[in-house]
């Protein structure tokens, strides 16, 4: 799938921020205001399709972009690898 140039550029910048030192941390997960993401994207608005495409581009780079309505969270996809797994034994089903 070929992305729009602004999607590629924005995902590259969001990835770069993950690797930058700020907020008292060397690198790592962060939150960013929707206003700043729109500025990075050079867009007045981000529509559902735009966010979906940006989320996919971030996933291709190994990052998760979470839309929290007024801000976004960027995390490494590797963060989730060591999470404990829920399986059928721990799920209660209606009787």
C-alpha positions in Angstrom: 0.0 0.0 0.0 1.4 3.4 -1.0 0.9 6.1 1.5 0.5 9.8 0.9 3.8 11.7 1.4 2.4 13.5 4.4 1.6 10.2 6.1 5.1 9.0 5.6 6.6 12.3 6.8 4.4 12.5 9.8 5.0 8.9 10.9 8.8 9.4 10.4 8.7 12.5 12.7 6.6 10.7 15.3 9.1 7.8 15.2 12.0 10.3 15.6 10.3 11.8 18.7 10.1 8.4 20.3 13.9 8.2 20.0 14.5 11.7 21.4 15.2 12.7 24.9 12.5 14.9 26.5 10.2 15.0 29.5 13.0 13.6 31.8 13.4 10.3 29.8 16.0 9.3 27.3 13.6 7.7 24.9 10.3 5.9 24.9 6.6 6.2 24.9 5.0 9.6 24.9 1.8 11.5 24.3 1.4 14.3 21.8 -1.5 16.8 21.5 -3.8 16.4 18.4 -3.0 20.0 17.5 0.7 19.1 17.2 0.0 16.0 15.1 -2.0 18.2 12.8 0.8 20.7 12.6 3.3 17.9 11.8 0.9 16.7 9.1 0.3 20.2 7.8 -3.4 19.6 8.0 -6.2 21.6 9.5 -8.1 18.4 10.4 -7.4 14.8 10.6 -10.3 12.6 9.5 -10.9 9.0 10.5 -9.3 7.7 7.3 -6.2 9.9 7.9 -5.8 8.6 11.5 -6.3 5.0 10.2 -3.6 5.5 7.5 -1.2 7.2 10.0 -1.8 4.3 12.5 -1.0 1.8 9.8 2.2 3.7 8.8 3.3 3.7 12.4 2.6 0.0 12.8 4.8 -0.6 9.7 7.6 1.2 11.6 7.1 -0.9 14.7 5.1 1.6 16.7 1.5 1.8 18.0 -0.4 5.1 17.6 -3.4 5.3 20.0 -6.0 8.0 19.4 -7.2 9.3 22.7 -9.5 11.9 21.2 -7.6 15.1 22.2 -4.1 13.6 22.1 -2.3 10.6 20.7 0.0 8.1 22.5 3.0 6.6 20.7 4.4 3.3 22.0 6.7 0.6 20.7 4.9 -2.5 19.4 7.5 -4.5 21.4 5.9 -3.1 24.6 3.1 -5.6 24.2 5.2 -8.7 23.6 5.7 -9.5 27.3 2.2 -8.8 28.5 0.4 -11.7 30.1 -2.0 -13.5 27.9 -5.6 -14.1 28.6 -6.8 -17.5 27.5 -10.0 -19.6 27.5 -9.3 -20.8 31.1 -9.6 -17.3 32.5 -12.7 -16.1 30.5 -16.1 -16.7 32.2 -18.8 -17.5 29.7 -22.5 -16.9 30.3 -24.4 -19.9 31.6 
